[in-house]
Amino acid sequence: LALFGTISITRACLVDMSTVPAANVENIDKFAHLAFYGIFSILWFLYLRNKIENTKKLFLVVFLLSVSFGIFIEFCQSTFTENRQADINDAIANTIGATIGLIIMSFFNRRVKK
């Protein structure tokens, strides 16, 4: 599921969005980035939680994976597409979304341990 989510996010971030009506709403893409990377971090947390037993290490690995993937996608947008460009605000939104996803997982993780 984490891999499918990653592929879906990659595709969504690299296709031409100018023909999508909602894409013309100012800053709507920032909300999409928040959602994508929140979901990304949750999916990878769920996948890796049985593979990484140390909870702090798990959160760190998922956070770094999410941020690195976001930076990689921004690089791909500026390098491999003609209609997308790298945007520092997207990278910030990616990081905030990943953080929100991990906050959600921290609450979930506490409830499961009780």
KOLKOLLUM-489179 format. One record per residue: residue in one letter; residue number from 0; y, x negated, z negated of N, C-alpha, C in turn. Coordinates in nm, 2 decimals. Each point is the difference from the previous one (the first is absolute). Layout:
('A' NUM (Y X Z) (Y X Z) (Y X Z)) ...
% end
This chain:
('L' 0 (-0.12 -0.08 0.00) (0.12 0.08 0.00) (0.13 -0.09 0.00)) ('A' 1 (-0.01 -0.11 -0.08) (0.12 -0.09 0.00) (0.02 -0.06 0.14)) ('L' 2 (-0.11 -0.04 0.07) (0.02 -0.06 0.13) (0.05 0.11 0.10)) ('F' 3 (-0.05 0.12 -0.01) (0.05 0.11 0.09) (0.15 0.02 -0.03)) ('G' 4 (0.04 0.00 -0.12) (0.14 0.02 -0.04) (0.09 -0.11 0.06)) ('T' 5 (-0.06 -0.12 -0.01) (0.08 -0.12 0.05) (0.01 0.01 0.15)) ('I' 6 (-0.10 0.03 0.07) (0.01 0.02 0.15) (0.10 0.11 0.03)) ('S' 7 (-0.01 0.11 -0.07) (0.09 0.11 0.03) (0.15 -0.04 -0.02)) ('I' 8 (0.02 -0.07 -0.11) (0.14 -0.04 -0.03) (0.05 -0.10 0.11)) ('T' 9 (-0.09 -0.09 0.03) (0.03 -0.10 0.11) (0.04 0.07 0.13)) ('R' 10 (-0.08 0.09 0.04) (0.03 0.08 0.12) (0.13 0.07 -0.01)) ('A' 11 (0.02 0.07 -0.11) (0.13 0.08 -0.02) (0.12 -0.09 0.00)) ('C' 12 (-0.01 -0.12 -0.05) (0.11 -0.09 -0.01) (0.03 -0.07 0.13)) ('L' 13 (-0.09 0.00 0.09) (0.02 -0.08 0.12) (0.02 0.09 0.13)) ('V' 14 (-0.01 0.13 -0.01) (0.02 0.08 0.12) (0.14 0.04 0.01)) ('D' 15 (0.04 0.05 0.12) (0.13 0.04 0.02) (0.03 0.14 -0.07)) ('M' 16 (0.09 0.00 -0.09) (0.03 0.12 -0.07) (0.12 0.08 0.05)) ('S' 17 (0.06 -0.05 0.10) (0.13 0.06 0.05) (-0.03 0.14 0.06)) ('T' 18 (-0.12 0.03 0.04) (-0.03 0.13 0.05) (-0.04 0.10 -0.11)) ('V' 19 (-0.01 -0.04 -0.12) (-0.04 0.09 -0.11) (0.13 0.06 -0.05)) ('P' 20 (0.01 0.13 0.00) (0.13 0.06 -0.04) (0.05 -0.04 -0.14)) ('A' 21 (-0.09 -0.01 -0.10) (0.04 -0.04 -0.14) (0.05 -0.14 0.00)) ('A' 22 (-0.04 -0.08 0.10) (0.04 -0.14 0.00) (0.15 -0.02 0.02)) ('N' 23 (0.07 0.11 0.04) (0.14 -0.01 0.03) (0.08 0.04 -0.13)) ('V' 24 (-0.07 0.04 -0.11) (0.07 0.03 -0.12) (0.03 -0.13 -0.07)) ('E' 25 (0.13 -0.02 -0.04) (0.04 -0.13 -0.06) (-0.09 -0.03 -0.12)) ('N' 26 (-0.05 -0.13 -0.01) (-0.07 -0.05 -0.10) (-0.14 0.06 -0.03)) ('I' 27 (-0.04 0.09 0.08) (-0.13 0.07 -0.02) (-0.11 -0.10 0.00)) ('D' 28 (0.02 -0.11 0.08) (-0.11 -0.10 0.00) (-0.02 -0.07 -0.13)) ('K' 29 (0.11 -0.01 -0.08) (-0.02 -0.06 -0.13) (-0.09 0.08 -0.09)) ('F' 30 (0.01 0.13 0.00) (-0.09 0.08 -0.07) (-0.15 -0.01 0.05)) ('A' 31 (-0.01 -0.02 0.13) (-0.13 -0.02 0.06) (-0.06 -0.13 -0.05)) ('H' 32 (0.08 -0.10 -0.01) (-0.04 -0.13 -0.05) (-0.04 0.01 -0.15)) ('L' 33 (0.08 0.07 -0.08) (-0.04 0.02 -0.14) (-0.14 0.07 -0.01)) ('A' 34 (-0.02 0.10 0.08) (-0.13 0.08 0.00) (-0.11 -0.09 0.05)) ('F' 35 (0.02 -0.07 0.11) (-0.11 -0.08 0.06) (-0.04 -0.11 -0.10)) ('Y' 36 (0.09 -0.07 -0.06) (-0.04 -0.11 -0.08) (-0.04 0.04 -0.14)) ('G' 37 (0.04 0.12 -0.04) (-0.05 0.06 -0.13) (-0.15 0.03 0.02)) ('I' 38 (-0.03 0.07 0.11) (-0.14 0.03 0.04) (-0.08 -0.13 0.02)) ('F' 39 (0.06 -0.09 0.07) (-0.07 -0.13 0.03) (-0.04 -0.07 -0.13)) ('S' 40 (0.09 -0.01 -0.10) (-0.03 -0.06 -0.12) (-0.11 0.08 -0.08)) ('I' 41 (0.01 0.13 0.00) (-0.10 0.08 -0.07) (-0.14 -0.02 0.06)) ('L' 42 (-0.01 0.01 0.13) (-0.13 -0.02 0.07) (-0.06 -0.14 -0.03)) ('W' 43 (0.08 -0.10 0.01) (-0.05 -0.14 -0.03) (-0.03 -0.01 -0.14)) ('F' 44 (0.07 0.06 -0.09) (-0.03 -0.01 -0.14) (-0.14 0.06 -0.03)) ('L' 45 (-0.02 0.12 0.06) (-0.12 0.07 -0.02) (-0.12 -0.08 0.06)) ('Y' 46 (0.02 -0.06 0.11) (-0.10 -0.08 0.07) (-0.03 -0.13 -0.09)) ('L' 47 (0.10 -0.06 -0.05) (-0.02 -0.13 -0.06) (-0.03 0.01 -0.15)) ('R' 48 (0.02 0.11 -0.06) (-0.02 0.01 -0.15) (-0.14 -0.03 -0.05)) ('N' 49 (-0.10 0.02 0.08) (-0.14 -0.04 -0.04) (-0.03 -0.14 0.04)) ('K' 50 (0.09 -0.07 0.07) (-0.03 -0.13 0.05) (0.08 -0.10 -0.09)) ('I' 51 (0.11 0.04 -0.05) (0.09 -0.09 -0.09) (0.00 0.07 -0.14)) ('E' 52 (-0.06 -0.06 -0.09) (-0.02 0.06 -0.13) (0.13 -0.02 -0.09)) ('N' 53 (0.07 -0.11 0.02) (0.12 -0.02 -0.08) (0.11 0.09 0.05)) ('T' 54 (0.05 0.10 -0.08) (0.09 0.10 0.04) (0.14 -0.06 0.05)) ('K' 55 (0.05 -0.10 -0.08) (0.12 -0.06 0.04) (-0.01 -0.07 0.14)) ('K' 56 (-0.11 -0.07 0.02) (-0.03 -0.07 0.13) (-0.01 0.11 0.11)) ('L' 57 (-0.06 0.11 -0.03) (-0.02 0.11 0.10) (0.14 0.04 0.04)) ('F' 58 (0.09 0.03 -0.09) (0.13 0.05 0.03) (0.08 -0.10 0.08)) ('L' 59 (-0.01 -0.13 -0.04) (0.07 -0.11 0.07) (-0.06 -0.01 0.14)) ('V' 60 (-0.13 0.00 0.02) (-0.06 -0.02 0.13) (0.05 0.12 0.09)) ('V' 61 (-0.01 0.12 -0.04) (0.04 0.12 0.08) (0.15 -0.01 0.03)) ('F' 62 (0.08 -0.03 -0.10) (0.15 -0.01 0.03) (0.02 -0.11 0.11)) ('L' 63 (-0.05 -0.12 -0.02) (0.02 -0.10 0.10) (-0.06 0.03 0.13)) ('L' 64 (-0.11 0.07 0.01) (-0.06 0.04 0.12) (0.10 0.10 0.07)) ('S' 65 (0.05 0.10 -0.07) (0.09 0.10 0.05) (0.13 -0.06 0.05)) ('V' 66 (0.06 -0.09 -0.07) (0.13 -0.06 0.04) (-0.03 -0.09 0.12)) ('S' 67 (-0.11 -0.08 0.00) (-0.03 -0.09 0.11) (-0.03 0.08 0.13)) ('F' 68 (-0.07 0.11 -0.02) (-0.03 0.08 0.12) (0.13 0.06 0.05)) ('G' 69 (0.09 0.05 -0.08) (0.13 0.05 0.04) (0.08 -0.10 0.08)) ('I' 70 (0.01 -0.13 -0.05) (0.07 -0.10 0.06) (-0.07 -0.03 0.14)) ('F' 71 (-0.13 -0.01 0.00) (-0.07 -0.02 0.13) (0.03 0.11 0.10)) ('I' 72 (0.00 0.12 -0.04) (0.04 0.11 0.09) (0.14 -0.01 0.05)) ('E' 73 (0.09 -0.04 -0.08) (0.14 -0.02 0.04) (0.01 -0.11 0.10)) ('F' 74 (-0.08 -0.11 -0.02) (-0.01 -0.11 0.10) (-0.05 0.05 0.13)) ('C' 75 (-0.11 0.08 -0.01) (-0.06 0.06 0.13) (0.09 0.09 0.07)) ('Q' 76 (0.08 0.08 -0.07) (0.10 0.08 0.06) (0.10 -0.08 0.08)) ('S' 77 (0.05 -0.11 -0.06) (0.10 -0.08 0.07) (-0.06 -0.08 0.11)) ('T' 78 (-0.13 -0.04 0.00) (-0.06 -0.09 0.09) (-0.07 0.07 0.12)) ('F' 79 (-0.07 0.11 -0.04) (-0.10 0.06 0.10) (0.05 0.13 0.06)) ('T' 80 (0.11 0.06 -0.05) (0.04 0.13 0.05) (0.14 -0.02 0.07)) ('E' 81 (0.02 0.09 0.09) (0.14 0.00 0.06) (0.09 0.10 -0.06)) ('N' 82 (-0.06 0.10 -0.07) (0.09 0.11 -0.05) (0.00 0.00 -0.15)) ('R' 83 (-0.06 -0.09 -0.07) (0.01 -0.01 -0.14) (0.06 -0.14 -0.04)) ('Q' 84 (0.06 0.00 -0.11) (0.05 -0.13 -0.05) (-0.02 -0.02 -0.15)) ('A' 85 (0.00 -0.12 -0.04) (-0.02 -0.03 -0.14) (0.13 0.04 -0.08)) ('D' 86 (-0.02 0.06 -0.12) (0.11 0.05 -0.07) (-0.02 -0.04 -0.15)) ('I' 87 (0.09 -0.07 -0.06) (-0.02 -0.04 -0.14) (-0.01 0.13 -0.09)) ('N' 88 (0.07 0.10 0.04) (0.00 0.13 -0.08) (-0.14 0.06 0.00)) ('D' 89 (-0.07 -0.01 0.12) (-0.14 0.04 0.00) (-0.09 -0.07 -0.09)) ('A' 90 (0.02 -0.14 0.00) (-0.08 -0.08 -0.09) (0.03 0.04 -0.15)) ('I' 91 (0.12 0.03 -0.03) (0.04 0.04 -0.14) (-0.07 0.14 -0.03)) ('A' 92 (0.01 0.09 0.10) (-0.07 0.13 -0.02) (-0.15 -0.02 -0.01)) ('N' 93 (-0.06 -0.09 0.07) (-0.14 -0.02 -0.01) (-0.04 -0.05 -0.14)) ('T' 94 (0.08 -0.09 -0.05) (-0.02 -0.06 -0.14) (0.02 0.11 -0.10)) ('I' 95 (0.10 0.09 0.01) (0.02 0.10 -0.10) (-0.12 0.10 0.01)) ('G' 96 (-0.04 0.04 0.12) (-0.12 0.09 0.02) (-0.12 -0.06 -0.06)) ('A' 97 (-0.03 -0.13 0.02) (-0.12 -0.06 -0.06) (0.01 0.00 -0.15)) ('T' 98 (0.12 -0.02 -0.06) (0.02 0.00 -0.14) (-0.02 0.14 -0.06)) ('I' 99 (0.05 0.10 0.07) (-0.02 0.14 -0.04) (-0.15 0.03 0.00)) ('G' 100 (-0.07 -0.04 0.11) (-0.15 0.02 0.00) (-0.07 -0.07 -0.11)) ('L' 101 (0.04 -0.12 -0.04) (-0.06 -0.07 -0.11) (0.03 0.06 -0.13)) ('I' 102 (0.12 0.06 -0.02) (0.04 0.07 -0.12) (-0.09 0.12 -0.02)) ('I' 103 (-0.02 0.07 0.11) (-0.09 0.12 0.00) (-0.14 -0.05 -0.04)) ('M' 104 (-0.05 -0.11 0.05) (-0.13 -0.05 -0.03) (-0.01 -0.05 -0.14)) ('S' 105 (0.11 -0.05 -0.06) (-0.01 -0.04 -0.14) (-0.02 0.12 -0.09)) ('F' 106 (0.07 0.11 0.03) (-0.03 0.12 -0.08) (-0.14 0.05 0.02)) ('F' 107 (-0.05 0.00 0.12) (-0.14 0.04 0.03) (-0.09 -0.09 -0.07)) ('N' 108 (0.02 -0.13 0.00) (-0.09 -0.10 -0.06) (0.00 0.02 -0.15)) ('R' 109 (0.11 0.03 -0.06) (0.00 0.03 -0.15) (-0.08 0.12 -0.03)) ('R' 110 (0.01 0.10 0.08) (-0.07 0.13 -0.03) (-0.15 -0.02 0.01)) ('V' 111 (-0.04 -0.08 0.10) (-0.14 -0.03 0.03) (-0.06 -0.08 -0.12)) ('K' 112 (0.07 -0.09 -0.05) (-0.05 -0.09 -0.11) (-0.02 0.07 -0.13)) ('K' 113 (0.08 0.11 -0.02) (-0.01 0.08 -0.13) (-0.13 0.07 -0.01)) 
% end
